[in-house]
Each structure stands twice: as structure tokens, then as C-alpha cells.
Amino acid sequence: MATDRLSTIFAALADPTRRAILARLADGDATVSELAEPFAISLPAISRHLKVLEQAGLITRSRSAQWRSSSLQAEPLREATAWMDHYRRFWDTNFTRLDAHLRRLQQSEENDS
């Protein structure tokens, strides 16, 4: 079954460890060992998380001698944010309309008293 890019991005972001890795990479490139430091999980487990992030396009990985470095890639996050922004505007509009409606009801009740 084919998965669309946005679903892959959100699936990668669904895990708190992967989100923490992305937050760390926002400060700059890091090796697997550096990324594993704050976690009580194995290096292979971190590598699996990195693979998921890489498949989602959220990071790139490079190799220099025996060191493998990871870098944050912002474009997929921009795609996810743009998708969510559409719904944020939808809810903002609806909440504004609801607020106006509630104010009208409250004024009506005050006028009836």
C-alpha cells in the first residue's frame, strides 16, 4: 500500500523520541552517539529512529570516515505546518463565529431581564 508523503511525515513525528532527536538536530548536526546520549535506548534503536526520520525526509545522513552525521531538513516540517495551518484557520474562524453567537445570546438574555 502506497503512503503519501504527509502521512509518512506525521508518522515519523508521532514518536516522542524522534521529535526529541529533531529538536536536538535543530541545534546542529550530530552523530548517532551524540543523539543517543539523552536516551536509555541502544544505538541500534536510535539508528532505527534515524532511518524513519530519513525516510520521511526530515533528516539527511552523511558519512565522513567512520562518523555518520545527521542533519535536520526543514521542508517536510513546512509541508506539515502548511497542512495544519489550513485547519487552524478553519477553527479560528469557527471559534470567532461561536464567540460572536454566544455574545449575542448573552446580550439577548440581559435585554430580556
N, C-alpha and C positions, 0 to 999 in steps of 0.2 A: 504494500500500500504506500503510495507516494505521500509525503508530508510536505505541506507548504512551508516556506521559509519562516514566516511569522510563528507558526506552531513550533518549529524547531527552536527558535529564539526563546519563546516563552517556556518551553520545556527545559531548556538549559538554565533559565533564570529561576525556575521553580525550586531549585535546591539551595538551601542556605549556605552550604559550603562553597558552591560555585559563585554565589553572589559575593561572599567574603573574598574569594580569590579575585573577582573582578574589581572589588573595592581596593584591594592591595595593588593590583596592576594599574589602577588609576594614578598611583604614586610613582610608577615607573616599571620598567621591565624587571623580571625576576626569574630565577632558576626554580626548578621543581623543589629543590631542598629549601630555598627561601620561602616558597609558597606553602610548603608543608609545615614549617616551623610552628605556627599557632594551633595546629590541629593535632588531635590524638588519633590520627589515622596513618596508615602506611604510605610510603612513597608511591607504590603501585596504585593505591586508591586515589591519590592526588593526580597521578598521571591519567587515570580513567576520567576524572572530573575535567582535566585539561582537554582531553580528547573530545568530550561532549561540547565544551566551550568552543573548541576549534571547529568542530563540525557545524556549529551554529554560526560561525563567522565572527564570534565575539572576541576571539584572540587569534594571534598568529604565533607560531613557534618557529624558532630558528636554532641552528646548531653551530657552535663555534668551538672547535676542538672537541673536548669531552663534555662541554657545558651546553645545555639546552635551555634557551631563554624563551620566555613568553611575553607577549605584548598585547595590550588592550586594543581592540578595534571598535571605534565608536559608531560606525554606520549602522550596524544591526540594532544598536540601542536606540538610535534616532528613528529607525523604522518602527520599533515597538512603541516609542513615545508618541509618534505621529498617529498611530492607530488608536492609542489610548486617549490622545488629545481630542479626537473626534467625539468620543463618548463623554469626556469631561465637559466639553461644550454643551452636549445634549443635556447632561444632568444639571449643569449650571443654569441653563435656560429653564428647565422644568422646575428647579427649586426656586428660581426667581418668580416664575408664574405662580407656584404654590404659595410663596410668601405673600405675593400681592393678593391672592384669593383669601388667605387667612386674615390679612389686614382688613379687607372689605367685609368679611364676616364679623370680625371684631367690632368694626365701626357700626355695622348694622345692629349688632346686639346692644352697643352703647346708645344708639339712637332710639332703640325700642324701649330702653329702661326709663 
